[in-house]
Amino acid sequence: MKQQFQQFLLRWAVCSAGLWISSLLFSTVELGDKKAAAVVLGGLSLALANAVLKPLVILLSLPAIMLSLGLFTVIINGLMVVIASWLYGPLEVETFGAAVLTGVVIGLLNFIITKLLEGRSIKLHEKHI
C-alpha cells in the first residue's frame, strides 16, 4: 500500500511538471493567475483521472488500440488532459490537439523519470548483493 501511494505521488509530480512544461511550450495551455497552485492542483486532477478513468477507457477502446498498434493511447492521454481541465477550472486547454501534445509531453517525462528510477533501482540492488 505504501509503495502504491509513493507511485501515485510520483505520477502526481510528473503530471504537474508536464503541465508546467506544456504551458511554457504551448500557448493553448494556460494555468491561470496562480500558476503554482494551478500546476499542483491541475497535476492532481490529471493524476486522479489517470488512476481512476484511464484503465476503464483503455479497456473500452482495446480494439482501437490494437488496430492502431498502440498509437490510440496517445489520443487517450489527450482525453485525460481534457478531463483534467474540466475537473479543474484554472487549467485551460483550448484545443484537443494541445491536449494531445500535453499528453505526449507528460508521457515522455514519465518515460524519462521511470528509466532514471529503474537505473537507480538496479544500481542499489547491485550494491546489496
Sequence and secondary structure as in RCSB ss.txt:
>XXXX:A:sequence
MKQQFQQFLLRWAVCSAGLWISSLLFSTVELGDKKAAAVVLGGLSLALANAVLKPLVILLSLPAIMLSLGLFTVI
INGLMVVIASWLYGPLEVETFGAAVLTGVVIGLLNFIITKLLEGRSIKLHEKHI
>XXXX:A:secstr
 HHHHHHHHHHHHHHHHHHHHHHHH TTEE  S HHHHHHHHHHHHHHHHHHTHHHHHHHTHHHHHHTTTTHHHH
HHHHHHHHHHHHSTT EE SHHHHHHHHHHHHHHHHHHHHHHHHHHHHHHHHH 
